[in-house]
Amino acid sequence: MTVESDRTPESLVSEFFNSYVKEVVFGSEDPQQSIDRFYTPDFVQIADGTEMNREQLAEHAPTAKQTFEKAHYEVHEAVHSGASVAARLTFHAVTRAGGAMDVDFYVFAELADDGQRIRRIHQLTRTHEA
């Protein structure tokens, strides 16, 4: 997620999270391999106070694939400074059961030394009522 002079933080965050959905949730590759392109081996996610490591995230990917027919992230705003990224985005999804889901995400992430992957991420979420 290295910021290049001609790319905005919003476009980089959008590319990161939407590529994750495409490759990990809907891709044909083993999620264990796909996740390595996005997160470090020591990755930790804390979402609404619940902690999840890289292995737990990989175990969750097949469930997401079974649940969602299509999904994408809409980035509303993002900022980047050094190894820190903060963003406000909405996850839009259509379930295989025919329902729709929208979830707001407030994300605070620490990038790995390579500037491409996330090492640690804190998220607060709010699910919209249908």
Secondary structure, DSSP 8 states (H G I E B T S, - for coil): ----TTS-HHHHHHHHHHHHIIIIIS-SS-HHHHHTTTEEEEEEEEETTEEEEHHHHHHHHHHHHHHEEEEEEEEEEEEEETTEEEEEEEEEEEETTS-EEEEEEEEEEEE-TTSSSEEEEEEEEEE---
